[in-house]
Amino acid sequence: DYTYHPLRSVYGLEDIVARVTYGVTGSGMPGFKDVIPDEDIWAVSYYIDSLRELKNDNQARQALLDKLNGQK
């Protein structure tokens, strides 16, 4: 849950891009370099960063969670 748990060793968008591109050794998270286009890596990274920003806005976080729970 990117809206709740902090990302280890991530201090900004560039760190997220690096994790998505190259993966995280020992975590089971693969890298996606040469699997998806660079523009998609950046798009996913921006999305993850937007979820991470919801930690600072409990009302927006709860609205997103309510919407997602309503899709079940």
PyMOL Python script that loads the backbone (N, CA, C, O; Angstrom):
from pymol import cmd

cmd.read_pdbstr("""\
ATOM      1  N   ASP A   1       0.850  -1.174   0.000  1.00  0.00           N
ATOM      2  CA  ASP A   1       0.000   0.000   0.000  1.00  0.00           C
ATOM      3  C   ASP A   1       0.896   1.237   0.000  1.00  0.00           C
ATOM      4  O   ASP A   1       1.389   1.652   1.049  1.00  0.00           O
ATOM      5  N   TYR A   2       1.101   1.817  -1.163  1.00  0.00           N
ATOM      6  CA  TYR A   2       1.979   2.979  -1.290  1.00  0.00           C
ATOM      7  C   TYR A   2       1.421   4.204  -0.570  1.00  0.00           C
ATOM      8  O   TYR A   2       2.162   5.150  -0.302  1.00  0.00           O
ATOM      9  N   THR A   3       0.117   4.199  -0.253  1.00  0.00           N
ATOM     10  CA  THR A   3      -0.479   5.335   0.441  1.00  0.00           C
ATOM     11  C   THR A   3      -0.260   5.260   1.947  1.00  0.00           C
ATOM     12  O   THR A   3      -0.597   6.203   2.663  1.00  0.00           O
ATOM     13  N   TYR A   4       0.293   4.169   2.433  1.00  0.00           N
ATOM     14  CA  TYR A   4       0.462   3.985   3.875  1.00  0.00           C
ATOM     15  C   TYR A   4       1.905   3.685   4.272  1.00  0.00           C
ATOM     16  O   TYR A   4       2.486   4.383   5.103  1.00  0.00           O
ATOM     17  N   HIS A   5       2.473   2.651   3.678  1.00  0.00           N
ATOM     18  CA  HIS A   5       3.822   2.220   4.042  1.00  0.00           C
ATOM     19  C   HIS A   5       4.875   3.047   3.312  1.00  0.00           C
ATOM     20  O   HIS A   5       4.732   3.322   2.120  1.00  0.00           O
ATOM     21  N   PRO A   6       5.915   3.439   4.010  1.00  0.00           N
ATOM     22  CA  PRO A   6       6.993   4.176   3.326  1.00  0.00           C
ATOM     23  C   PRO A   6       7.780   3.259   2.399  1.00  0.00           C
ATOM     24  O   PRO A   6       7.899   2.059   2.648  1.00  0.00           O
ATOM     25  N   LEU A   7       8.304   3.827   1.350  1.00  0.00           N
ATOM     26  CA  LEU A   7       9.164   3.080   0.439  1.00  0.00           C
ATOM     27  C   LEU A   7      10.594   3.226   0.943  1.00  0.00           C
ATOM     28  O   LEU A   7      11.075   4.338   1.161  1.00  0.00           O
ATOM     29  N   ARG A   8      11.263   2.107   1.125  1.00  0.00           N
ATOM     30  CA  ARG A   8      12.636   2.144   1.628  1.00  0.00           C
ATOM     31  C   ARG A   8      13.585   2.725   0.586  1.00  0.00           C
ATOM     32  O   ARG A   8      13.521   2.381  -0.594  1.00  0.00           O
ATOM     33  N   SER A   9      14.445   3.592   1.032  1.00  0.00           N
ATOM     34  CA  SER A   9      15.486   4.203   0.181  1.00  0.00           C
ATOM     35  C   SER A   9      14.909   4.948  -1.011  1.00  0.00           C
ATOM     36  O   SER A   9      15.553   5.033  -2.057  1.00  0.00           O
ATOM     37  N   VAL A  10      13.714   5.483  -0.870  1.00  0.00           N
ATOM     38  CA  VAL A  10      13.101   6.273  -1.936  1.00  0.00           C
ATOM     39  C   VAL A  10      12.863   7.671  -1.393  1.00  0.00           C
ATOM     40  O   VAL A  10      12.144   7.869  -0.413  1.00  0.00           O
ATOM     41  N   TYR A  11      13.491   8.636  -2.061  1.00  0.00           N
ATOM     42  CA  TYR A  11      13.385  10.021  -1.608  1.00  0.00           C
ATOM     43  C   TYR A  11      12.758  10.928  -2.658  1.00  0.00           C
ATOM     44  O   TYR A  11      12.532  12.112  -2.412  1.00  0.00           O
ATOM     45  N   GLY A  12      12.481  10.368  -3.823  1.00  0.00           N
ATOM     46  CA  GLY A  12      11.876  11.158  -4.883  1.00  0.00           C
ATOM     47  C   GLY A  12      11.567  10.311  -6.097  1.00  0.00           C
ATOM     48  O   GLY A  12      11.777   9.098  -6.102  1.00  0.00           O
ATOM     49  N   LEU A  13      11.070  10.964  -7.112  1.00  0.00           N
ATOM     50  CA  LEU A  13      10.637  10.279  -8.332  1.00  0.00           C
ATOM     51  C   LEU A  13      11.771   9.499  -8.995  1.00  0.00           C
ATOM     52  O   LEU A  13      11.557   8.388  -9.480  1.00  0.00           O
ATOM     53  N   GLU A  14      12.968  10.070  -9.019  1.00  0.00           N
ATOM     54  CA  GLU A  14      14.087   9.399  -9.673  1.00  0.00           C
ATOM     55  C   GLU A  14      14.418   8.069  -8.999  1.00  0.00           C
ATOM     56  O   GLU A  14      14.817   7.116  -9.668  1.00  0.00           O
ATOM     57  N   ASP A  15      14.255   8.002  -7.676  1.00  0.00           N
ATOM     58  CA  ASP A  15      14.481   6.744  -6.953  1.00  0.00           C
ATOM     59  C   ASP A  15      13.443   5.695  -7.344  1.00  0.00           C
ATOM     60  O   ASP A  15      13.763   4.515  -7.481  1.00  0.00           O
ATOM     61  N   ILE A  16      12.214   6.130  -7.520  1.00  0.00           N
ATOM     62  CA  ILE A  16      11.157   5.200  -7.939  1.00  0.00           C
ATOM     63  C   ILE A  16      11.453   4.681  -9.342  1.00  0.00           C
ATOM     64  O   ILE A  16      11.320   3.486  -9.609  1.00  0.00           O
ATOM     65  N   VAL A  17      11.852   5.575 -10.229  1.00  0.00           N
ATOM     66  CA  VAL A  17      12.195   5.171 -11.602  1.00  0.00           C
ATOM     67  C   VAL A  17      13.305   4.124 -11.571  1.00  0.00           C
ATOM     68  O   VAL A  17      13.236   3.126 -12.289  1.00  0.00           O
ATOM     69  N   ALA A  18      14.321   4.345 -10.749  1.00  0.00           N
ATOM     70  CA  ALA A  18      15.422   3.377 -10.659  1.00  0.00           C
ATOM     71  C   ALA A  18      14.931   2.024 -10.168  1.00  0.00           C
ATOM     72  O   ALA A  18      15.367   0.994 -10.683  1.00  0.00           O
ATOM     73  N   ARG A  19      14.035   1.997  -9.185  1.00  0.00           N
ATOM     74  CA  ARG A  19      13.522   0.723  -8.653  1.00  0.00           C
ATOM     75  C   ARG A  19      12.699  -0.017  -9.699  1.00  0.00           C
ATOM     76  O   ARG A  19      12.823  -1.232  -9.851  1.00  0.00           O
ATOM     77  N   VAL A  20      11.852   0.728 -10.426  1.00  0.00           N
ATOM     78  CA  VAL A  20      11.024   0.098 -11.460  1.00  0.00           C
ATOM     79  C   VAL A  20      11.911  -0.379 -12.619  1.00  0.00           C
ATOM     80  O   VAL A  20      11.672  -1.445 -13.186  1.00  0.00           O
ATOM     81  N   THR A  21      12.911   0.396 -12.961  1.00  0.00           N
ATOM     82  CA  THR A  21      13.790   0.058 -14.084  1.00  0.00           C
ATOM     83  C   THR A  21      14.650  -1.159 -13.790  1.00  0.00           C
ATOM     84  O   THR A  21      14.737  -2.080 -14.602  1.00  0.00           O
ATOM     85  N   TYR A  22      15.293  -1.157 -12.611  1.00  0.00           N
ATOM     86  CA  TYR A  22      16.293  -2.191 -12.310  1.00  0.00           C
ATOM     87  C   TYR A  22      15.850  -3.221 -11.275  1.00  0.00           C
ATOM     88  O   TYR A  22      16.560  -4.198 -11.042  1.00  0.00           O
ATOM     89  N   GLY A  23      14.694  -3.021 -10.653  1.00  0.00           N
ATOM     90  CA  GLY A  23      14.212  -3.957  -9.646  1.00  0.00           C
ATOM     91  C   GLY A  23      14.884  -3.721  -8.299  1.00  0.00           C
ATOM     92  O   GLY A  23      15.658  -2.780  -8.125  1.00  0.00           O
ATOM     93  N   VAL A  24      14.572  -4.589  -7.362  1.00  0.00           N
ATOM     94  CA  VAL A  24      15.142  -4.512  -6.020  1.00  0.00           C
ATOM     95  C   VAL A  24      15.738  -5.873  -5.697  1.00  0.00           C
ATOM     96  O   VAL A  24      15.012  -6.849  -5.511  1.00  0.00           O
ATOM     97  N   THR A  25      17.050  -5.931  -5.632  1.00  0.00           N
ATOM     98  CA  THR A  25      17.761  -7.178  -5.387  1.00  0.00           C
ATOM     99  C   THR A  25      17.312  -7.808  -4.073  1.00  0.00           C
ATOM    100  O   THR A  25      17.225  -7.133  -3.047  1.00  0.00           O
ATOM    101  N   GLY A  26      17.029  -9.104  -4.113  1.00  0.00           N
ATOM    102  CA  GLY A  26      16.662  -9.850  -2.916  1.00  0.00           C
ATOM    103  C   GLY A  26      15.218  -9.691  -2.479  1.00  0.00           C
ATOM    104  O   GLY A  26      14.819 -10.249  -1.457  1.00  0.00           O
ATOM    105  N   SER A  27      14.418  -8.934  -3.242  1.00  0.00           N
ATOM    106  CA  SER A  27      13.031  -8.708  -2.828  1.00  0.00           C
ATOM    107  C   SER A  27      12.025  -9.466  -3.685  1.00  0.00           C
ATOM    108  O   SER A  27      10.849  -9.559  -3.334  1.00  0.00           O
ATOM    109  N   GLY A  28      12.476  -9.994  -4.780  1.00  0.00           N
ATOM    110  CA  GLY A  28      11.537 -10.638  -5.697  1.00  0.00           C
ATOM    111  C   GLY A  28      10.946  -9.667  -6.703  1.00  0.00           C
ATOM    112  O   GLY A  28      10.187 -10.075  -7.582  1.00  0.00           O
ATOM    113  N   MET A  29      11.287  -8.371  -6.588  1.00  0.00           N
ATOM    114  CA  MET A  29      10.784  -7.396  -7.547  1.00  0.00           C
ATOM    115  C   MET A  29      11.751  -7.308  -8.725  1.00  0.00           C
ATOM    116  O   MET A  29      12.894  -6.879  -8.567  1.00  0.00           O
ATOM    117  N   PRO A  30      11.288  -7.715  -9.900  1.00  0.00           N
ATOM    118  CA  PRO A  30      12.168  -7.663 -11.072  1.00  0.00           C
ATOM    119  C   PRO A  30      12.271  -6.243 -11.617  1.00  0.00           C
ATOM    120  O   PRO A  30      11.455  -5.381 -11.291  1.00  0.00           O
ATOM    121  N   GLY A  31      13.259  -6.017 -12.428  1.00  0.00           N
ATOM    122  CA  GLY A  31      13.367  -4.764 -13.155  1.00  0.00           C
ATOM    123  C   GLY A  31      12.607  -4.865 -14.465  1.00  0.00           C
ATOM    124  O   GLY A  31      12.424  -5.960 -14.998  1.00  0.00           O
ATOM    125  N   PHE A  32      12.169  -3.743 -14.980  1.00  0.00           N
ATOM    126  CA  PHE A  32      11.383  -3.753 -16.208  1.00  0.00           C
ATOM    127  C   PHE A  32      12.104  -3.099 -17.379  1.00  0.00           C
ATOM    128  O   PHE A  32      11.496  -2.820 -18.412  1.00  0.00           O
ATOM    129  N   LYS A  33      13.411  -2.854 -17.211  1.00  0.00           N
ATOM    130  CA  LYS A  33      14.211  -2.314 -18.326  1.00  0.00           C
ATOM    131  C   LYS A  33      14.165  -3.331 -19.467  1.00  0.00           C
ATOM    132  O   LYS A  33      14.343  -4.529 -19.245  1.00  0.00           O
ATOM    133  N   ASP A  34      13.934  -2.862 -20.652  1.00  0.00           N
ATOM    134  CA  ASP A  34      13.847  -3.691 -21.862  1.00  0.00           C
ATOM    135  C   ASP A  34      12.629  -4.620 -21.864  1.00  0.00           C
ATOM    136  O   ASP A  34      12.508  -5.475 -22.742  1.00  0.00           O
ATOM    137  N   VAL A  35      11.727  -4.461 -20.888  1.00  0.00           N
ATOM    138  CA  VAL A  35      10.477  -5.231 -20.883  1.00  0.00           C
ATOM    139  C   VAL A  35       9.331  -4.324 -21.305  1.00  0.00           C
ATOM    140  O   VAL A  35       8.474  -4.714 -22.098  1.00  0.00           O
ATOM    141  N   ILE A  36       9.327  -3.115 -20.768  1.00  0.00           N
ATOM    142  CA  ILE A  36       8.334  -2.109 -21.161  1.00  0.00           C
ATOM    143  C   ILE A  36       9.103  -0.849 -21.575  1.00  0.00           C
ATOM    144  O   ILE A  36      10.230  -0.635 -21.128  1.00  0.00           O
ATOM    145  N   PRO A  37       8.501  -0.026 -22.420  1.00  0.00           N
ATOM    146  CA  PRO A  37       9.190   1.191 -22.875  1.00  0.00           C
ATOM    147  C   PRO A  37       9.506   2.138 -21.714  1.00  0.00           C
ATOM    148  O   PRO A  37       8.812   2.149 -20.698  1.00  0.00           O
ATOM    149  N   ASP A  38      10.561   2.925 -21.885  1.00  0.00           N
ATOM    150  CA  ASP A  38      10.952   3.884 -20.853  1.00  0.00           C
ATOM    151  C   ASP A  38       9.822   4.829 -20.480  1.00  0.00           C
ATOM    152  O   ASP A  38       9.675   5.181 -19.310  1.00  0.00           O
ATOM    153  N   GLU A  39       9.023   5.244 -21.450  1.00  0.00           N
ATOM    154  CA  GLU A  39       7.918   6.161 -21.139  1.00  0.00           C
ATOM    155  C   GLU A  39       6.901   5.491 -20.211  1.00  0.00           C
ATOM    156  O   GLU A  39       6.293   6.170 -19.383  1.00  0.00           O
ATOM    157  N   ASP A  40       6.707   4.189 -20.330  1.00  0.00           N
ATOM    158  CA  ASP A  40       5.806   3.474 -19.421  1.00  0.00           C
ATOM    159  C   ASP A  40       6.417   3.333 -18.028  1.00  0.00           C
ATOM    160  O   ASP A  40       5.702   3.383 -17.028  1.00  0.00           O
ATOM    161  N   ILE A  41       7.734   3.157 -17.961  1.00  0.00           N
ATOM    162  CA  ILE A  41       8.407   3.123 -16.661  1.00  0.00           C
ATOM    163  C   ILE A  41       8.187   4.446 -15.946  1.00  0.00           C
ATOM    164  O   ILE A  41       7.885   4.469 -14.753  1.00  0.00           O
ATOM    165  N   TRP A  42       8.335   5.543 -16.669  1.00  0.00           N
ATOM    166  CA  TRP A  42       8.109   6.854 -16.061  1.00  0.00           C
ATOM    167  C   TRP A  42       6.642   7.029 -15.663  1.00  0.00           C
ATOM    168  O   TRP A  42       6.356   7.586 -14.603  1.00  0.00           O
ATOM    169  N   ALA A  43       5.710   6.562 -16.496  1.00  0.00           N
ATOM    170  CA  ALA A  43       4.281   6.684 -16.174  1.00  0.00           C
ATOM    171  C   ALA A  43       3.949   5.911 -14.903  1.00  0.00           C
ATOM    172  O   ALA A  43       3.241   6.427 -14.038  1.00  0.00           O
ATOM    173  N   VAL A  44       4.445   4.687 -14.779  1.00  0.00           N
ATOM    174  CA  VAL A  44       4.216   3.881 -13.574  1.00  0.00           C
ATOM    175  C   VAL A  44       4.847   4.570 -12.362  1.00  0.00           C
ATOM    176  O   VAL A  44       4.267   4.585 -11.276  1.00  0.00           O
ATOM    177  N   SER A  45       6.015   5.130 -12.553  1.00  0.00           N
ATOM    178  CA  SER A  45       6.712   5.805 -11.455  1.00  0.00           C
ATOM    179  C   SER A  45       5.950   7.039 -10.984  1.00  0.00           C
ATOM    180  O   SER A  45       5.838   7.283  -9.783  1.00  0.00           O
ATOM    181  N   TYR A  46       5.426   7.816 -11.933  1.00  0.00           N
ATOM    182  CA  TYR A  46       4.609   8.969 -11.555  1.00  0.00           C
ATOM    183  C   TYR A  46       3.364   8.516 -10.793  1.00  0.00           C
ATOM    184  O   TYR A  46       2.958   9.164  -9.828  1.00  0.00           O
ATOM    185  N   TYR A  47       2.758   7.411 -11.220  1.00  0.00           N
ATOM    186  CA  TYR A  47       1.572   6.895 -10.538  1.00  0.00           C
ATOM    187  C   TYR A  47       1.917   6.467  -9.106  1.00  0.00           C
ATOM    188  O   TYR A  47       1.201   6.806  -8.163  1.00  0.00           O
ATOM    189  N   ILE A  48       3.000   5.732  -8.950  1.00  0.00           N
ATOM    190  CA  ILE A  48       3.429   5.316  -7.612  1.00  0.00           C
ATOM    191  C   ILE A  48       3.691   6.541  -6.747  1.00  0.00           C
ATOM    192  O   ILE A  48       3.299   6.574  -5.581  1.00  0.00           O
ATOM    193  N   ASP A  49       4.350   7.545  -7.310  1.00  0.00           N
ATOM    194  CA  ASP A  49       4.640   8.766  -6.554  1.00  0.00           C
ATOM    195  C   ASP A  49       3.355   9.475  -6.151  1.00  0.00           C
ATOM    196  O   ASP A  49       3.276  10.030  -5.055  1.00  0.00           O
ATOM    197  N   SER A  50       2.343   9.467  -7.024  1.00  0.00           N
ATOM    198  CA  SER A  50       1.072  10.111  -6.672  1.00  0.00           C
ATOM    199  C   SER A  50       0.389   9.379  -5.520  1.00  0.00           C
ATOM    200  O   SER A  50      -0.245  10.008  -4.673  1.00  0.00           O
ATOM    201  N   LEU A  51       0.516   8.057  -5.486  1.00  0.00           N
ATOM    202  CA  LEU A  51      -0.049   7.298  -4.365  1.00  0.00           C
ATOM    203  C   LEU A  51       0.719   7.589  -3.080  1.00  0.00           C
ATOM    204  O   LEU A  51       0.131   7.702  -2.004  1.00  0.00           O
ATOM    205  N   ARG A  52       2.028   7.706  -3.205  1.00  0.00           N
ATOM    206  CA  ARG A  52       2.874   8.001  -2.056  1.00  0.00           C
ATOM    207  C   ARG A  52       2.515   9.366  -1.455  1.00  0.00           C
ATOM    208  O   ARG A  52       2.578   9.545  -0.239  1.00  0.00           O
ATOM    209  N   GLU A  53       2.145  10.307  -2.292  1.00  0.00           N
ATOM    210  CA  GLU A  53       1.775  11.643  -1.827  1.00  0.00           C
ATOM    211  C   GLU A  53       0.465  11.633  -1.033  1.00  0.00           C
ATOM    212  O   GLU A  53       0.207  12.558  -0.262  1.00  0.00           O
ATOM    213  N   LEU A  54      -0.355  10.610  -1.210  1.00  0.00           N
ATOM    214  CA  LEU A  54      -1.621  10.533  -0.474  1.00  0.00           C
ATOM    215  C   LEU A  54      -1.413  10.330   1.023  1.00  0.00           C
ATOM    216  O   LEU A  54      -2.342  10.537   1.804  1.00  0.00           O
ATOM    217  N   LYS A  55      -0.222   9.932   1.435  1.00  0.00           N
ATOM    218  CA  LYS A  55       0.059   9.781   2.873  1.00  0.00           C
ATOM    219  C   LYS A  55      -0.154  11.089   3.608  1.00  0.00           C
ATOM    220  O   LYS A  55      -0.485  11.094   4.793  1.00  0.00           O
ATOM    221  N   ASN A  56       0.031  12.193   2.912  1.00  0.00           N
ATOM    222  CA  ASN A  56      -0.091  13.508   3.534  1.00  0.00           C
ATOM    223  C   ASN A  56      -1.518  14.040   3.523  1.00  0.00           C
ATOM    224  O   ASN A  56      -1.781  15.102   4.088  1.00  0.00           O
ATOM    225  N   ASP A  57      -2.435  13.329   2.896  1.00  0.00           N
ATOM    226  CA  ASP A  57      -3.818  13.798   2.775  1.00  0.00           C
ATOM    227  C   ASP A  57      -4.759  12.642   3.089  1.00  0.00           C
ATOM    228  O   ASP A  57      -5.160  11.897   2.194  1.00  0.00           O
ATOM    229  N   ASN A  58      -5.105  12.499   4.352  1.00  0.00           N
ATOM    230  CA  ASN A  58      -5.925  11.361   4.780  1.00  0.00           C
ATOM    231  C   ASN A  58      -7.283  11.316   4.099  1.00  0.00           C
ATOM    232  O   ASN A  58      -7.804  10.235   3.827  1.00  0.00           O
ATOM    233  N   GLN A  59      -7.864  12.482   3.818  1.00  0.00           N
ATOM    234  CA  GLN A  59      -9.179  12.512   3.172  1.00  0.00           C
ATOM    235  C   GLN A  59      -9.091  11.968   1.737  1.00  0.00           C
ATOM    236  O   GLN A  59      -9.936  11.175   1.323  1.00  0.00           O
ATOM    237  N   ALA A  60      -8.090  12.384   0.994  1.00  0.00           N
ATOM    238  CA  ALA A  60      -7.920  11.893  -0.379  1.00  0.00           C
ATOM    239  C   ALA A  60      -7.574  10.404  -0.374  1.00  0.00           C
ATOM    240  O   ALA A  60      -8.049   9.652  -1.225  1.00  0.00           O
ATOM    241  N   ARG A  61      -6.751   9.981   0.579  1.00  0.00           N
ATOM    242  CA  ARG A  61      -6.393   8.562   0.691  1.00  0.00           C
ATOM    243  C   ARG A  61      -7.643   7.730   0.953  1.00  0.00           C
ATOM    244  O   ARG A  61      -7.853   6.700   0.313  1.00  0.00           O
ATOM    245  N   GLN A  62      -8.469   8.176   1.890  1.00  0.00           N
ATOM    246  CA  GLN A  62      -9.680   7.421   2.228  1.00  0.00           C
ATOM    247  C   GLN A  62     -10.648   7.387   1.053  1.00  0.00           C
ATOM    248  O   GLN A  62     -11.291   6.364   0.817  1.00  0.00           O
ATOM    249  N   ALA A  63     -10.763   8.480   0.314  1.00  0.00           N
ATOM    250  CA  ALA A  63     -11.638   8.511  -0.863  1.00  0.00           C
ATOM    251  C   ALA A  63     -11.177   7.490  -1.909  1.00  0.00           C
ATOM    252  O   ALA A  63     -12.000   6.796  -2.505  1.00  0.00           O
ATOM    253  N   LEU A  64      -9.862   7.399  -2.128  1.00  0.00           N
ATOM    254  CA  LEU A  64      -9.335   6.407  -3.076  1.00  0.00           C
ATOM    255  C   LEU A  64      -9.620   4.986  -2.588  1.00  0.00           C
ATOM    256  O   LEU A  64     -10.060   4.139  -3.366  1.00  0.00           O
ATOM    257  N   LEU A  65      -9.373   4.725  -1.315  1.00  0.00           N
ATOM    258  CA  LEU A  65      -9.612   3.382  -0.766  1.00  0.00           C
ATOM    259  C   LEU A  65     -11.089   3.012  -0.851  1.00  0.00           C
ATOM    260  O   LEU A  65     -11.420   1.870  -1.172  1.00  0.00           O
ATOM    261  N   ASP A  66     -11.974   3.954  -0.571  1.00  0.00           N
ATOM    262  CA  ASP A  66     -13.405   3.704  -0.670  1.00  0.00           C
ATOM    263  C   ASP A  66     -13.794   3.367  -2.111  1.00  0.00           C
ATOM    264  O   ASP A  66     -14.579   2.450  -2.357  1.00  0.00           O
ATOM    265  N   LYS A  67     -13.236   4.119  -3.053  1.00  0.00           N
ATOM    266  CA  LYS A  67     -13.522   3.857  -4.462  1.00  0.00           C
ATOM    267  C   LYS A  67     -13.044   2.464  -4.869  1.00  0.00           C
ATOM    268  O   LYS A  67     -13.769   1.726  -5.536  1.00  0.00           O
ATOM    269  N   LEU A  68     -11.840   2.114  -4.472  1.00  0.00           N
ATOM    270  CA  LEU A  68     -11.304   0.798  -4.804  1.00  0.00           C
ATOM    271  C   LEU A  68     -12.100  -0.322  -4.150  1.00  0.00           C
ATOM    272  O   LEU A  68     -12.353  -1.351  -4.778  1.00  0.00           O
ATOM    273  N   ASN A  69     -12.492  -0.137  -2.908  1.00  0.00           N
ATOM    274  CA  ASN A  69     -13.285  -1.155  -2.215  1.00  0.00           C
ATOM    275  C   ASN A  69     -14.662  -1.315  -2.835  1.00  0.00           C
ATOM    276  O   ASN A  69     -15.240  -2.400  -2.774  1.00  0.00           O
ATOM    277  N   GLY A  70     -15.196  -0.263  -3.428  1.00  0.00           N
ATOM    278  CA  GLY A  70     -16.496  -0.321  -4.091  1.00  0.00           C
ATOM    279  C   GLY A  70     -16.462  -1.073  -5.406  1.00  0.00           C
ATOM    280  O   GLY A  70     -17.517  -1.412  -5.943  1.00  0.00           O
ATOM    281  N   GLN A  71     -15.285  -1.343  -5.940  1.00  0.00           N
ATOM    282  CA  GLN A  71     -15.149  -2.038  -7.227  1.00  0.00           C
ATOM    283  C   GLN A  71     -15.158  -3.540  -7.078  1.00  0.00           C
ATOM    284  O   GLN A  71     -15.142  -4.251  -8.083  1.00  0.00           O
ATOM    285  N   LYS A  72     -15.183  -4.045  -5.870  1.00  0.00           N
ATOM    286  CA  LYS A  72     -15.140  -5.498  -5.677  1.00  0.00           C
ATOM    287  C   LYS A  72     -16.415  -6.169  -6.098  1.00  0.00           C
ATOM    288  O   LYS A  72     -16.532  -7.391  -5.996  1.00  0.00           O
TER     289      LYS A  72
END
""", "prot")
cmd.dss("prot")
cmd.show_as("cartoon", "prot")
cmd.util.cbc("prot")
cmd.orient("prot")
